[in-house]
Amino acid sequence: MNAFLAAMVRHGQLADALQLFDSSCDRDIVSWNTLLAGFARHWCVQGWILWRRMVREVVGADGFSFSTVLSGFAASASLASGLQVHAQLVKSGFGDDVYVGNSLVEMYMKNKCLADGTRAFTEVRRRDVVSWTEMAAGYLHCGEPAKAIGVLSDMMLDGVMPNNFTFATAVNACANLTNLDEGRKVHGYVIRLGDDSDIGVKNALIDMYAKCGSVSCAYKVFQSMQQRQVISWTAMIMGFARNGRAREALEVFDDMLLKGIAPNYVTLICVLYACGQGGFVDEGWIYFNAMADKFGVEPVEDHYACMVDLLGRAGHIEEAEELISRMPFRPGVLVWQALLAGCHLHGNEAAGRRAAEHALALEKNDPSTYMLLSGMLAGRHNWEDARRARGLMTDTEVMKLPGSTWFQSTLDRNQACIG
């Protein structure tokens, strides 16, 4: 029965696997763990229900069971349920298992519980490369890239050899810090250890070099890849676009299409952003209008925001407003902020005020709206209203985020698909 169950789980037939499991009288710990692992890959409420059944029916959960269910709660960011499993773990006697310890670190860090994650890490007695990498990745996830690099340095001092996931985490930390020197050191170490062919590491290197302003190095890494994923192409397109080389970004996209690689929705965000950076209005419209029919991607808010930004940068404010009026769903904050940015650039105070009013009605605590509005009014020498806009930001206790823009918010949400 377990062999059939494993085959169903391997092929994603979880409903059939659960039916077979429920109909069998020959269930053992392997059966439970196999099904639990299947639900952990696509964690949902059914996985939690299965775990509770496992506990209720007094089946002796082992280290694999605890590791699997904790990883599931890490993936779904279910802290409350994870805490319950941690309490059961303490009573179980499997707390010393390194795999369980690693999953516990992962669960806390992905839920952004730094203190609990650190405590769980210190309690892992025989730390392996996964332990250290989970801790570093956790710091990175919690917005502490410098601490992530510190953990990886401690790992090396402890004599633990990094793997490809470790390297990718280190490179991503350097990218977040825009620390080119440290990033080059990590790249050199990767080459010395002969791990520079890993696709995930190379994707991270492309993103790091581009974010640090060394787009030529990013392109060298890209060209050296024998195999490329959609993420690889997307990272390179974004790398050129964010460094003011919009035409080269579109040339990479054209090459991607010639090689038969289908773009995803994040790739098209980057393509439209590149058009905006280069002022390619006609090309932007061509790509935007071809999204559904040619690429099979229905435009979502991020795509509309990029198109509004493109039109706004080019001074086509009325055309941007018309596009917003034709959106098949209610425009969100990002769209109105993109329009406001265009109005700021071209001094269209009337349209800018309208855009700000819509944006603040949707999210009154977003600092980007206040900063764009204040900047637009100051640019029009409307000092009194500019001061009033800044005063509103103070009155509503909005914290200014340096460098925060509507497009940065888009990138942050889609970072996993870029690099």
Wavefront OBJ file of the C-alpha trace (Angstrom):
o trace
v 0.000 0.000 0.000
v 2.808 2.421 0.886
v 4.360 2.057 -2.579
v 1.062 2.984 -4.264
v 0.590 5.849 -1.816
v 4.088 7.209 -2.539
v 3.478 7.025 -6.298
v 0.211 8.976 -5.997
v 1.854 11.626 -3.826
v 4.799 11.881 -6.237
v 2.400 12.622 -9.103
v 0.382 15.144 -7.072
v -2.718 12.955 -6.810
v -3.338 13.921 -3.199
v -7.118 13.399 -3.216
v -6.696 9.825 -4.521
v -3.862 9.223 -2.066
v -6.040 10.359 0.844
v -8.875 8.089 -0.327
v -6.507 5.107 -0.495
v -5.095 5.998 2.916
v -8.553 6.230 4.522
v -9.714 2.946 3.002
v -6.687 0.991 4.221
v -6.529 -0.919 7.477
v -2.796 -1.435 7.042
v -1.544 2.063 7.873
v 1.793 2.539 9.624
v 4.088 5.488 10.385
v 5.468 5.345 6.829
v 1.942 5.752 5.442
v 1.273 8.779 7.617
v 4.621 10.387 6.800
v 4.218 9.801 3.063
v 0.835 11.505 2.963
v 1.983 14.257 5.319
v 4.976 14.974 3.037
v 2.637 15.228 0.066
v 0.492 17.843 1.750
v 3.608 19.679 2.984
v 4.663 20.387 -0.614
v 1.400 22.261 -1.197
v 0.515 23.035 2.415
v -3.134 23.644 3.110
v -5.660 23.080 5.868
v -5.824 19.378 4.944
v -2.227 18.946 6.094
v -3.091 20.358 9.518
v -6.169 18.133 9.725
v -4.028 15.092 8.878
v -1.492 15.999 11.561
v -4.219 16.366 14.184
v -5.620 12.983 13.158
v -2.155 11.513 13.507
v -1.824 12.885 17.057
v -5.400 11.947 18.015
v -5.072 8.361 16.806
v -1.983 7.959 18.981
v 0.318 7.179 16.089
v 3.939 7.509 17.183
v 5.133 10.528 15.240
v 8.865 10.457 14.538
v 11.465 13.070 13.623
v 10.454 13.002 9.969
v 6.834 13.712 10.931
v 7.775 16.744 13.015
v 10.222 18.045 10.415
v 7.600 17.726 7.667
v 4.761 19.429 9.501
v 6.988 22.286 10.725
v 8.199 22.889 7.162
v 4.572 23.000 6.069
v 3.797 25.683 8.636
v 6.909 27.580 7.541
v 5.701 27.588 3.928
v 2.209 28.761 4.918
v 3.404 31.231 7.593
v 1.075 29.589 10.132
v 2.721 30.625 13.394
v -0.096 29.676 15.791
v -0.248 26.096 14.490
v 3.545 25.920 14.419
v 3.671 26.865 18.097
v 1.302 24.005 18.914
v 3.529 21.542 17.079
v 6.594 22.952 18.877
v 4.880 22.257 22.208
v 4.172 18.675 21.097
v 7.785 18.388 19.934
v 9.124 19.289 23.376
v 7.206 16.338 24.867
v 8.170 13.941 22.082
v 11.883 13.504 22.686
v 12.774 14.365 19.076
v 13.993 17.860 19.917
v 17.637 16.845 19.387
v 17.050 15.680 15.820
v 18.984 18.042 13.509
v 16.334 17.825 10.774
v 13.610 18.749 13.230
v 15.746 21.578 14.592
v 16.340 22.933 11.102
v 12.612 22.857 10.333
v 11.902 24.655 13.602
v 14.371 27.415 12.668
v 12.748 27.667 9.234
v 9.243 27.879 10.719
v 10.121 30.705 13.102
v 12.236 32.695 10.660
v 9.667 32.531 7.851
v 7.145 33.850 10.352
v 9.641 36.660 11.136
v 10.123 35.580 14.753
v 13.826 36.445 15.004
v 14.267 35.811 18.730
v 12.538 32.411 18.632
v 14.349 31.446 15.437
v 17.719 32.363 16.944
v 16.900 30.394 20.091
v 15.911 27.360 18.035
v 19.162 27.664 16.061
v 21.323 27.763 19.200
v 19.562 24.623 20.475
v 20.536 22.597 17.372
v 23.454 20.608 18.737
v 25.002 19.208 15.556
v 24.478 22.025 13.092
v 24.916 21.138 9.450
v 24.992 23.274 6.309
v 21.173 23.357 6.257
v 21.062 24.747 9.821
v 23.373 27.631 8.978
v 21.755 28.333 5.619
v 18.243 28.375 7.114
v 19.406 30.876 9.732
v 21.059 33.124 7.138
v 18.047 32.899 4.810
v 15.820 33.726 7.787
v 17.733 36.922 8.529
v 17.502 37.848 4.862
v 13.741 37.190 4.896
v 13.431 39.446 7.950
v 15.239 42.326 6.238
v 18.606 41.812 7.985
v 21.038 41.080 5.111
v 24.115 42.173 7.091
v 23.285 39.641 9.820
v 22.763 37.000 7.130
v 26.323 37.547 5.895
v 27.536 37.438 9.521
v 25.914 34.036 10.025
v 27.575 32.709 6.873
v 30.955 33.992 8.067
v 30.438 32.195 11.392
v 29.519 29.057 9.465
v 32.847 29.119 7.614
v 34.712 29.639 10.886
v 32.854 26.620 12.271
v 34.286 24.526 9.456
v 30.972 23.845 7.701
v 31.245 23.848 3.898
v 28.597 25.873 2.042
v 26.328 24.443 -0.628
v 24.599 26.111 -3.569
v 21.708 27.306 -1.426
v 24.210 28.909 0.952
v 25.929 30.705 -1.906
v 22.636 31.934 -3.360
v 21.647 33.275 0.069
v 25.004 35.040 0.465
v 24.768 36.608 -2.994
v 21.191 37.761 -2.351
v 22.314 39.341 0.932
v 25.051 41.246 -0.918
v 22.471 42.348 -3.501
v 20.173 43.695 -0.781
v 23.103 45.637 0.688
v 24.315 46.702 -2.785
v 27.724 45.595 -1.531
v 29.649 44.900 -4.733
v 32.974 44.130 -3.036
v 31.435 41.495 -0.773
v 29.468 40.092 -3.695
v 32.639 39.697 -5.742
v 34.287 37.883 -2.834
v 31.400 35.424 -2.675
v 31.537 34.950 -6.459
v 35.253 34.236 -6.243
v 34.660 31.668 -3.532
v 31.982 30.008 -5.657
v 34.426 29.722 -8.566
v 37.197 28.307 -6.356
v 34.879 25.595 -5.067
v 33.715 24.750 -8.582
v 30.045 25.494 -7.868
v 29.669 28.276 -10.431
v 27.541 26.194 -12.817
v 24.485 26.097 -10.527
v 21.562 27.910 -12.148
v 20.186 29.288 -8.873
v 23.552 30.770 -7.892
v 23.997 32.332 -11.332
v 20.509 33.851 -11.221
v 21.408 35.397 -7.866
v 24.717 36.686 -9.272
v 22.954 38.384 -12.209
v 20.584 40.116 -9.799
v 23.408 41.102 -7.414
v 25.691 42.604 -10.058
v 22.794 44.501 -11.637
v 21.606 45.916 -8.310
v 25.181 46.988 -7.530
v 25.396 48.850 -10.834
v 27.802 46.415 -12.526
v 25.468 45.362 -15.334
v 28.378 44.329 -17.588
v 29.378 41.703 -15.000
v 25.747 40.603 -14.758
v 25.671 40.122 -18.521
v 28.909 38.108 -18.464
v 27.347 35.740 -15.928
v 24.204 35.542 -18.067
v 26.189 34.747 -21.213
v 28.169 32.031 -19.406
v 25.008 30.068 -18.544
v 24.585 26.857 -20.514
v 20.972 26.597 -19.357
v 18.674 29.469 -18.484
v 15.357 29.609 -16.676
v 12.661 32.224 -17.148
v 14.051 33.792 -13.956
v 17.467 34.110 -15.644
v 16.039 36.045 -18.585
v 13.826 38.153 -16.335
v 16.732 39.077 -14.045
v 18.847 40.152 -17.032
v 16.035 42.216 -18.556
v 15.500 43.938 -15.217
v 19.238 44.384 -14.759
v 19.588 46.334 -18.001
v 16.386 48.315 -17.401
v 17.260 49.439 -13.876
v 20.704 50.594 -15.088
v 19.403 52.862 -17.839
v 20.015 50.433 -20.704
v 16.420 49.965 -21.788
v 17.131 49.105 -25.422
v 19.442 46.253 -24.383
v 16.756 45.022 -21.989
v 14.313 44.723 -24.887
v 16.967 43.034 -27.046
v 17.354 40.364 -24.349
v 13.572 39.936 -24.330
v 13.524 39.561 -28.121
v 16.279 36.947 -27.864
v 14.262 35.137 -25.205
v 11.276 34.920 -27.542
v 13.444 33.756 -30.461
v 14.678 30.889 -28.299
v 11.097 29.832 -27.605
v 11.082 30.773 -23.910
v 7.635 31.921 -22.766
v 7.706 34.962 -20.480
v 5.766 34.985 -17.236
v 3.852 37.896 -15.772
v 6.930 39.207 -13.919
v 9.010 39.174 -17.122
v 6.374 41.380 -18.740
v 6.404 43.769 -15.775
v 10.135 44.192 -16.364
v 9.649 44.636 -20.124
v 7.064 47.386 -19.602
v 9.313 48.999 -16.997
v 12.154 48.973 -19.545
v 9.879 50.685 -22.066
v 9.114 53.321 -19.445
v 12.785 53.887 -18.698
v 13.558 54.260 -22.403
v 10.487 56.299 -23.314
v 9.362 53.663 -25.801
v 5.641 54.437 -25.784
v 4.705 52.695 -29.045
v 6.625 49.530 -28.132
v 5.095 49.562 -24.673
v 1.617 49.567 -26.175
v 2.576 46.701 -28.520
v 3.827 44.538 -25.649
v 0.905 45.464 -23.379
v -1.741 44.727 -26.016
v -0.070 41.420 -26.933
v 0.070 40.103 -23.359
v -3.087 37.994 -23.340
v -3.211 36.837 -26.962
v 0.496 36.311 -27.694
v 1.970 35.504 -24.271
v -1.060 34.038 -22.464
v -0.744 36.470 -19.556
v -3.749 38.548 -18.512
v -2.650 42.036 -17.385
v -2.914 42.584 -13.639
v -2.504 45.761 -11.607
v 1.300 45.734 -11.818
v 1.174 45.732 -15.627
v -1.338 48.565 -15.709
v 0.810 50.527 -13.244
v 3.846 50.076 -15.497
v 1.866 51.220 -18.523
v 0.516 54.257 -16.660
v 4.079 55.033 -15.565
v 5.296 54.761 -19.173
v 2.603 57.151 -20.397
v 3.143 59.495 -17.462
v 6.897 59.696 -18.025
v 6.252 60.560 -21.662
v 3.849 63.327 -20.630
v 0.740 61.533 -21.949
v -1.254 62.189 -18.777
v -4.683 62.205 -20.429
v -3.911 58.927 -22.198
v -2.853 57.437 -18.864
v -6.105 58.555 -17.239
v -8.061 57.048 -20.109
v -6.252 53.723 -19.660
v -7.124 53.759 -15.956
v -10.791 54.403 -16.775
v -10.783 51.324 -19.044
v -9.281 48.943 -16.488
v -11.441 45.809 -16.044
v -11.038 46.009 -12.271
v -10.803 48.761 -9.677
v -7.426 50.554 -9.854
v -5.279 50.054 -6.788
v -2.817 52.318 -5.007
v 0.057 51.395 -7.336
v -1.796 52.630 -10.427
v -2.689 55.989 -8.863
v 0.841 56.455 -7.538
v 2.236 55.774 -11.022
v -0.061 58.479 -12.426
v 0.908 60.838 -9.613
v 4.580 60.273 -10.394
v 3.965 61.277 -14.008
v 2.058 64.380 -12.905
v 4.935 65.238 -10.563
v 7.408 64.934 -13.438
v 5.407 67.121 -15.822
v 3.805 69.500 -13.327
v 0.191 68.520 -14.024
v -1.213 69.626 -10.678
v -4.913 69.040 -11.401
v -4.477 65.409 -12.501
v -1.931 64.881 -9.737
v -4.357 66.006 -7.064
v -6.983 63.629 -8.458
v -4.515 60.750 -8.439
v -3.410 61.531 -4.868
v -7.022 61.703 -3.697
v -7.737 58.240 -5.110
v -4.507 56.791 -3.691
v -5.085 58.173 -0.193
v -8.690 56.967 -0.208
v -7.338 53.461 -0.722
v -4.341 53.666 1.621
v -3.917 56.769 3.746
v -0.753 55.525 5.465
v 1.370 54.966 2.360
v 4.322 57.392 2.548
v 5.004 57.294 -1.196
v 1.754 59.109 -1.984
v 2.496 61.952 0.439
v 6.059 62.341 -0.842
v 4.980 62.400 -4.489
v 2.166 64.866 -3.773
v 4.407 67.137 -1.719
v 7.123 67.021 -4.385
v 4.655 67.853 -7.157
v 3.217 70.814 -5.248
v 6.673 72.127 -4.351
v 7.686 71.827 -8.000
v 4.752 74.080 -8.857
v 5.933 76.531 -6.122
v 2.762 75.797 -4.167
v 4.713 75.846 -0.913
v 1.745 76.125 1.436
v -0.006 73.019 0.065
v 3.314 71.159 -0.071
v 3.853 71.862 3.640
v 0.261 70.801 4.304
v 0.872 67.476 2.517
v 3.938 66.842 4.650
v 1.960 67.847 7.719
v -0.718 65.295 6.871
v 1.976 62.642 6.719
v 3.078 63.604 10.239
v -0.479 63.849 11.569
v -1.330 60.336 10.349
v 1.974 59.023 11.785
v 3.236 57.885 8.403
v 6.924 57.019 8.382
v 8.923 58.122 5.351
v 10.687 55.186 3.729
v 13.860 56.340 1.947
v 13.815 55.382 -1.724
v 10.365 53.819 -1.467
v 8.397 54.040 -4.724
v 5.385 52.366 -6.281
v 7.665 50.344 -8.547
v 9.914 49.224 -5.683
v 6.788 47.852 -3.985
v 6.074 45.872 -7.155
v 9.614 44.496 -7.238
v 9.520 43.559 -3.550
v 6.351 41.514 -4.061
v 7.776 39.720 -7.090
v 11.413 39.394 -6.003
v 11.351 35.603 -5.957
v 10.609 35.657 -9.667
v 13.436 38.073 -10.499
v 16.459 36.919 -8.584
l 1 2 3 4 5 6 7 8 9 10 11 12 13 14 15 16 17 18 19 20 21 22 23 24 25 26 27 28 29 30 31 32 33 34 35 36 37 38 39 40 41 42 43 44 45 46 47 48 49 50 51 52 53 54 55 56 57 58 59 60 61 62 63 64 65 66 67 68 69 70 71 72 73 74 75 76 77 78 79 80 81 82 83 84 85 86 87 88 89 90 91 92 93 94 95 96 97 98 99 100 101 102 103 104 105 106 107 108 109 110 111 112 113 114 115 116 117 118 119 120 121 122 123 124 125 126 127 128 129 130 131 132 133 134 135 136 137 138 139 140 141 142 143 144 145 146 147 148 149 150 151 152 153 154 155 156 157 158 159 160 161 162 163 164 165 166 167 168 169 170 171 172 173 174 175 176 177 178 179 180 181 182 183 184 185 186 187 188 189 190 191 192 193 194 195 196 197 198 199 200 201 202 203 204 205 206 207 208 209 210 211 212 213 214 215 216 217 218 219 220 221 222 223 224 225 226 227 228 229 230 231 232 233 234 235 236 237 238 239 240 241 242 243 244 245 246 247 248 249 250 251 252 253 254 255 256 257 258 259 260 261 262 263 264 265 266 267 268 269 270 271 272 273 274 275 276 277 278 279 280 281 282 283 284 285 286 287 288 289 290 291 292 293 294 295 296 297 298 299 300 301 302 303 304 305 306 307 308 309 310 311 312 313 314 315 316 317 318 319 320 321 322 323 324 325 326 327 328 329 330 331 332 333 334 335 336 337 338 339 340 341 342 343 344 345 346 347 348 349 350 351 352 353 354 355 356 357 358 359 360 361 362 363 364 365 366 367 368 369 370 371 372 373 374 375 376 377 378 379 380 381 382 383 384 385 386 387 388 389 390 391 392 393 394 395 396 397 398 399 400 401 402 403 404 405 406 407 408 409 410 411 412 413 414 415 416 417 418 419
